[in-house]
Amino acid sequence: MIMNVAAGGTNEYFPEGKCNKPWANTDPHAPNAFWNSMESTWGPTWNYPATNDAAMKIDHVKIWENVADEEPVLMQ
């Protein structure tokens, strides 16, 4: 299981030319381009750490095991 915001990702979750995206999908150093643009582009929009509004917050995760010919079982 992977949970992230895909910042600097090059898998086209963030389309080229939209929302002032500071990296290109073809850039082999896309995560660096994202990080280096923090102060000028996206950093001011996060309002962090002033209010801690910009965070990925997860309350809980449920995972079920699905075994053939059996009822799914909640794993804890």
N, C-alpha and C positions, 0 to 999 in steps of 0.2 A: 504494500500500500504506500502510495506517495501522496503527500499533501503539501502543496506549495503554491506560490503565486506566480510561478514561471517567469519571474523578472529576468530579463536577459535571455529568455528562451528563444530558440530559433525554429520551433515546430509550428509556426504560423498561428498560434493561439492569439497573438497580437498581430493583426494585419499591418503590412507595410504602409507607410504614409498616413496613419491614423493616430490621433491623440498625441501628436508630438513624440512619438516613440523614438528614443535616442539611440537605437541600435538597428542594424539591418540583419535580416535572417541569413544573409550570406557572410556576415562578419564572423570570422573564426574566434574573435575575442569579444563576442556580444555581451557576456556578463560584465566584462571590464568597461565597455562603453556605457552600459547601464549605470554602473557604480560611479564612473567618472562624471556623469551628468547629474548626480544627486543635487548639488548645490544650485545649479542653474535651471534644472527642468522639473524633476519630480519631487525633490526633497521638500520644498515649501508647501506642496499640496498635502503632505502626510500629517501635518500638525502633530508631529512627534518630537520630543517627548512631552510637550506641554499638556496634552490631554490623553495621550496614549490611544487616540481614536484609530490610528493606522496600524492595525495589527491583525494577524490572522488568528482568530480566537475560535477554539473548538471546545464545545461543551463535553461531548462524548462521542465515541465511535462504537458501533455495533458490528460484529462480524459473525456471519453464520458459516458453518461447515455444511456443505451440500454433498452428501454421500449418496451415490446411486441407489435407488430403491428404498431410501429411508427418508424420514422427515428431517428438515433442516434443524440443526442444533445450534443454539446461541452459545458462542464461546466466550468465556469470561476470564 
